[in-house]
Amino acid sequence: PQLNQNPQLNQNPQLNQNPQLNQNQLQSLNENLKI
């Protein structure tokens, strides 16, 4: 459960397929998915 302290990181499950992604990479992926 410690991995999920920030629920915003899990809004899109596709972003969490690679746990090594850092928050900046997740944000970039989010922007790409919005297009």
Distance bins in CASP14 RR format, pairs under 12 A and 6 or more apart:
PFRMAT RR
TARGET T0000
AUTHOR 0000-0000-0000
RMODE 2
METHOD distances of the structure
MODEL  1
1 7 0 0 0 0 0 1 0 0 0 0 0
1 10 0 0 0 0 0 1 0 0 0 0 0
3 9 0 0 0 0 1 0 0 0 0 0 0
3 10 0 0 0 0 1 0 0 0 0 0 0
3 16 0 0 0 0 1 0 0 0 0 0 0
3 19 1 0 0 1 0 0 0 0 0 0 0
4 10 1 0 0 1 0 0 0 0 0 0 0
4 11 0 0 0 0 0 1 0 0 0 0 0
4 16 0 0 0 0 1 0 0 0 0 0 0
4 19 0 0 0 0 0 1 0 0 0 0 0
6 16 0 0 0 0 0 1 0 0 0 0 0
6 23 0 0 0 0 1 0 0 0 0 0 0
6 26 0 0 0 0 0 1 0 0 0 0 0
7 16 0 0 0 0 0 1 0 0 0 0 0
8 15 0 0 0 0 0 1 0 0 0 0 0
8 16 0 0 0 0 0 1 0 0 0 0 0
8 23 0 0 0 0 1 0 0 0 0 0 0
8 26 0 0 0 0 1 0 0 0 0 0 0
8 27 0 0 0 0 0 1 0 0 0 0 0
8 30 0 0 0 0 1 0 0 0 0 0 0
9 15 1 0 0 1 0 0 0 0 0 0 0
9 16 1 0 0 1 0 0 0 0 0 0 0
9 19 0 0 0 0 0 1 0 0 0 0 0
9 21 0 0 0 0 1 0 0 0 0 0 0
9 22 0 0 0 0 0 1 0 0 0 0 0
9 23 1 0 0 1 0 0 0 0 0 0 0
9 24 0 0 0 0 0 1 0 0 0 0 0
9 25 0 0 0 0 0 1 0 0 0 0 0
9 26 1 0 0 1 0 0 0 0 0 0 0
9 27 0 0 0 0 1 0 0 0 0 0 0
9 29 0 0 0 0 0 1 0 0 0 0 0
9 30 0 0 0 0 0 1 0 0 0 0 0
10 16 1 0 0 1 0 0 0 0 0 0 0
10 17 0 0 0 0 0 1 0 0 0 0 0
10 19 0 0 0 0 0 1 0 0 0 0 0
10 26 0 0 0 0 1 0 0 0 0 0 0
10 30 0 0 0 0 0 1 0 0 0 0 0
11 26 0 0 0 0 1 0 0 0 0 0 0
11 27 0 0 0 0 0 1 0 0 0 0 0
11 29 0 0 0 0 0 1 0 0 0 0 0
11 30 0 0 0 0 1 0 0 0 0 0 0
11 33 0 0 0 0 0 1 0 0 0 0 0
12 21 0 0 0 0 0 1 0 0 0 0 0
12 26 0 0 0 0 1 0 0 0 0 0 0
12 27 0 0 0 0 0 1 0 0 0 0 0
12 29 0 0 0 0 1 0 0 0 0 0 0
12 30 1 0 0 1 0 0 0 0 0 0 0
12 31 0 0 0 0 0 1 0 0 0 0 0
12 32 0 0 0 0 0 1 0 0 0 0 0
12 33 1 0 0 1 0 0 0 0 0 0 0
12 34 0 0 0 0 0 1 0 0 0 0 0
13 26 0 0 0 0 0 1 0 0 0 0 0
13 29 0 0 0 0 0 1 0 0 0 0 0
13 33 0 0 0 0 0 1 0 0 0 0 0
14 21 0 0 0 0 0 1 0 0 0 0 0
14 26 0 0 0 0 0 1 0 0 0 0 0
14 29 1 0 0 1 0 0 0 0 0 0 0
14 30 0 0 0 0 0 1 0 0 0 0 0
14 32 0 0 0 0 0 1 0 0 0 0 0
14 33 1 0 0 1 0 0 0 0 0 0 0
15 21 1 0 0 1 0 0 0 0 0 0 0
15 22 0 0 0 0 0 1 0 0 0 0 0
15 23 0 0 0 0 0 1 0 0 0 0 0
15 25 0 0 0 0 1 0 0 0 0 0 0
15 26 1 0 1 0 0 0 0 0 0 0 0
15 27 0 0 0 0 1 0 0 0 0 0 0
15 28 0 0 0 0 0 1 0 0 0 0 0
15 29 1 0 1 0 0 0 0 0 0 0 0
15 30 1 0 0 1 0 0 0 0 0 0 0
15 31 0 0 0 0 0 1 0 0 0 0 0
15 32 0 0 0 0 0 1 0 0 0 0 0
15 33 1 0 0 1 0 0 0 0 0 0 0
16 23 0 0 0 0 0 1 0 0 0 0 0
16 25 0 0 0 0 0 1 0 0 0 0 0
16 26 0 0 0 0 1 0 0 0 0 0 0
16 29 0 0 0 0 0 1 0 0 0 0 0
16 30 0 0 0 0 0 1 0 0 0 0 0
17 25 0 0 0 0 0 1 0 0 0 0 0
17 26 0 0 0 0 0 1 0 0 0 0 0
17 29 0 0 0 0 0 1 0 0 0 0 0
18 25 0 0 0 0 1 0 0 0 0 0 0
18 26 0 0 0 0 1 0 0 0 0 0 0
18 29 0 0 0 0 1 0 0 0 0 0 0
19 25 0 0 0 0 0 1 0 0 0 0 0
19 26 0 0 0 0 0 1 0 0 0 0 0
20 26 0 0 0 0 0 1 0 0 0 0 0
21 27 0 0 0 0 1 0 0 0 0 0 0
21 28 0 0 0 0 1 0 0 0 0 0 0
21 29 1 0 0 1 0 0 0 0 0 0 0
21 30 0 0 0 0 0 1 0 0 0 0 0
22 28 0 0 0 0 1 0 0 0 0 0 0
22 29 0 0 0 0 0 1 0 0 0 0 0
23 29 0 0 0 0 0 1 0 0 0 0 0
23 30 0 0 0 0 0 1 0 0 0 0 0
24 30 0 0 0 0 0 1 0 0 0 0 0
24 31 0 0 0 0 0 1 0 0 0 0 0
25 31 0 0 0 0 0 1 0 0 0 0 0
25 32 0 0 0 0 0 1 0 0 0 0 0
26 32 0 0 0 0 0 1 0 0 0 0 0
26 33 0 0 0 0 0 1 0 0 0 0 0
27 33 0 0 0 0 0 1 0 0 0 0 0
27 34 0 0 0 0 0 1 0 0 0 0 0
28 34 0 0 0 0 0 1 0 0 0 0 0
28 35 0 0 0 0 0 1 0 0 0 0 0
29 35 0 0 0 0 0 1 0 0 0 0 0
END
